[in-house]
Amino acid sequence: MATRDIYESGFDEDVRTESSANQCPECDGRVTTNAVETVCEDCGLVIDEQRIDHGPEWRAYDDEERERTGAPLTAARHDRGLSTEIGRGTDAKGNEISGQKRRRLARMRREQTRGRWRSKAERNLAHGLGEVRRLASALELSDSVRDQACQLFRSAQNEDLLRGRSIEAIAAASVYGACRCNGLSRLVDDVSEMARVAESRVTNAYKTLNEELGLPAEPVSPSMFVPRLASDLECPDEIRQRARTLAEQAEESGVTTGVHPAGFAAACLYKAGREEGRWLTQSEAADVANASKATVRAHRDTLEEQVA
């Protein structure tokens, strides 16, 4: 899912367009308009200029040359970031306000909260997007992935996929779906651990999103998990590179189809550690991959058969 899909496409002011309604007042020639000026193509007369100001609004309000440019539109807010926040206790310059003004601002805040959502669907959207932002922050995801997850939650609500499902489950599934679409090494266990729902509900919600919305999710390979697990185990670079080589060889031979990717990556690190003389235990490798020791042993045996 590309980042450009988050925002709607509109009119591009930079594209030159012809104006058939107006003619040049001097020679009755053809008039064209772009983002800077309106000019006659025959005689070159500039009829109008600077019709649209593309620059920000720069204003100075004190000695520190404060700038008021406004926040950009974002898909992470239910109102695209166009809402107004009423402050508390201090004015724009940081000075304390009187008790009478504080009480008036409190009444204004209360009325704004009451009229903030026009419908129950918009209130659910605000709650779901807040949950998506919380999960993205807890998982340390980038802003672009967070925005894609928020847009995925919007699409799920527009397709009426929230009916009969919890908002938290769809939010967690949206975060996991955005990670899968961007090729990030995140498991359902990682997302459900930060979410307020069970892993099974997150899995079912993700299956629904994938089937109904047709997510361009890429299959997760064990080699994607090797750097992350090696960092958690504090393995040297030699073991990490050897484990990645083992994982890539296993992927080329096709033995990683249908396996637990993090468990197979843990087995690669375990085998690479044994080859380098570092006695990495199966329990350590299984714990960081959220897998069992039997899974690590089974994948280790598969690697040994492949090497042999």
ChimeraX attribute file (.defattr): number of C-alpha atoms within 10 A of each C-alpha:
attribute: neighborCount
match mode: 1-to-1
recipient: residues
	/A:1	18
	/A:2	11
	/A:3	11
	/A:4	9
	/A:5	10
	/A:6	18
	/A:7	13
	/A:8	6
	/A:9	8
	/A:10	6
	/A:11	6
	/A:12	9
	/A:13	13
	/A:14	10
	/A:15	10
	/A:16	13
	/A:17	13
	/A:18	13
	/A:19	12
	/A:20	9
	/A:21	7
	/A:22	12
	/A:23	15
	/A:24	20
	/A:25	11
	/A:26	11
	/A:27	12
	/A:28	12
	/A:29	17
	/A:30	17
	/A:31	24
	/A:32	19
	/A:33	20
	/A:34	18
	/A:35	17
	/A:36	16
	/A:37	14
	/A:38	23
	/A:39	20
	/A:40	20
	/A:41	13
	/A:42	13
	/A:43	14
	/A:44	13
	/A:45	16
	/A:46	13
	/A:47	16
	/A:48	11
	/A:49	13
	/A:50	11
	/A:51	12
	/A:52	11
	/A:53	9
	/A:54	10
	/A:55	7
	/A:56	10
	/A:57	10
	/A:58	11
	/A:59	11
	/A:60	10
	/A:61	12
	/A:62	9
	/A:63	6
	/A:64	7
	/A:65	10
	/A:66	11
	/A:67	13
	/A:68	12
	/A:69	11
	/A:70	10
	/A:71	8
	/A:72	8
	/A:73	12
	/A:74	17
	/A:75	20
	/A:76	23
	/A:77	20
	/A:78	21
	/A:79	15
	/A:80	12
	/A:81	14
	/A:82	13
	/A:83	10
	/A:84	8
	/A:85	8
	/A:86	10
	/A:87	12
	/A:88	13
	/A:89	15
	/A:90	13
	/A:91	10
	/A:92	8
	/A:93	8
	/A:94	8
	/A:95	9
	/A:96	12
	/A:97	12
	/A:98	10
	/A:99	10
	/A:100	9
	/A:101	13
	/A:102	16
	/A:103	12
	/A:104	11
	/A:105	16
	/A:106	16
	/A:107	12
	/A:108	13
	/A:109	16
	/A:110	12
	/A:111	11
	/A:112	14
	/A:113	10
	/A:114	10
	/A:115	10
	/A:116	14
	/A:117	16
	/A:118	9
	/A:119	10
	/A:120	9
	/A:121	12
	/A:122	15
	/A:123	14
	/A:124	16
	/A:125	22
	/A:126	17
	/A:127	16
	/A:128	27
	/A:129	27
	/A:130	18
	/A:131	22
	/A:132	27
	/A:133	21
	/A:134	17
	/A:135	22
	/A:136	24
	/A:137	13
	/A:138	12
	/A:139	14
	/A:140	10
	/A:141	15
	/A:142	10
	/A:143	14
	/A:144	15
	/A:145	21
	/A:146	25
	/A:147	24
	/A:148	26
	/A:149	30
	/A:150	30
	/A:151	24
	/A:152	25
	/A:153	28
	/A:154	21
	/A:155	15
	/A:156	20
	/A:157	19
	/A:158	11
	/A:159	13
	/A:160	10
	/A:161	18
	/A:162	18
	/A:163	10
	/A:164	7
	/A:165	12
	/A:166	14
	/A:167	23
	/A:168	23
	/A:169	25
	/A:170	29
	/A:171	32
	/A:172	33
	/A:173	30
	/A:174	30
	/A:175	30
	/A:176	27
	/A:177	28
	/A:178	25
	/A:179	22
	/A:180	20
	/A:181	19
	/A:182	17
	/A:183	15
	/A:184	17
	/A:185	20
	/A:186	19
	/A:187	18
	/A:188	17
	/A:189	17
	/A:190	14
	/A:191	21
	/A:192	22
	/A:193	13
	/A:194	14
	/A:195	21
	/A:196	13
	/A:197	17
	/A:198	12
	/A:199	18
	/A:200	13
	/A:201	18
	/A:202	26
	/A:203	19
	/A:204	15
	/A:205	23
	/A:206	23
	/A:207	15
	/A:208	16
	/A:209	22
	/A:210	16
	/A:211	9
	/A:212	12
	/A:213	14
	/A:214	9
	/A:215	17
	/A:216	14
	/A:217	15
	/A:218	12
	/A:219	11
	/A:220	17
	/A:221	21
	/A:222	26
	/A:223	23
	/A:224	19
	/A:225	23
	/A:226	28
	/A:227	19
	/A:228	18
	/A:229	21
	/A:230	22
	/A:231	12
	/A:232	13
	/A:233	16
	/A:234	10
	/A:235	16
	/A:236	13
	/A:237	12
	/A:238	11
	/A:239	22
	/A:240	22
	/A:241	16
	/A:242	19
	/A:243	26
	/A:244	22
	/A:245	16
	/A:246	22
	/A:247	28
	/A:248	17
	/A:249	17
	/A:250	21
	/A:251	15
	/A:252	9
	/A:253	11
	/A:254	10
	/A:255	15
	/A:256	19
	/A:257	12
	/A:258	7
	/A:259	13
	/A:260	19
	/A:261	24
	/A:262	28
	/A:263	29
	/A:264	30
	/A:265	31
	/A:266	35
	/A:267	31
	/A:268	29
	/A:269	31
	/A:270	25
	/A:271	27
	/A:272	23
	/A:273	21
	/A:274	14
	/A:275	12
	/A:276	12
	/A:277	10
	/A:278	14
	/A:279	12
	/A:280	16
	/A:281	12
	/A:282	20
	/A:283	15
	/A:284	14
	/A:285	26
	/A:286	23
	/A:287	15
	/A:288	16
	/A:289	25
	/A:290	14
	/A:291	18
	/A:292	14
	/A:293	18
	/A:294	13
	/A:295	18
	/A:296	27
	/A:297	19
	/A:298	13
	/A:299	22
	/A:300	22
	/A:301	14
	/A:302	17
	/A:303	20
	/A:304	10
	/A:305	9
	/A:306	13
	/A:307	10
	/A:308	6
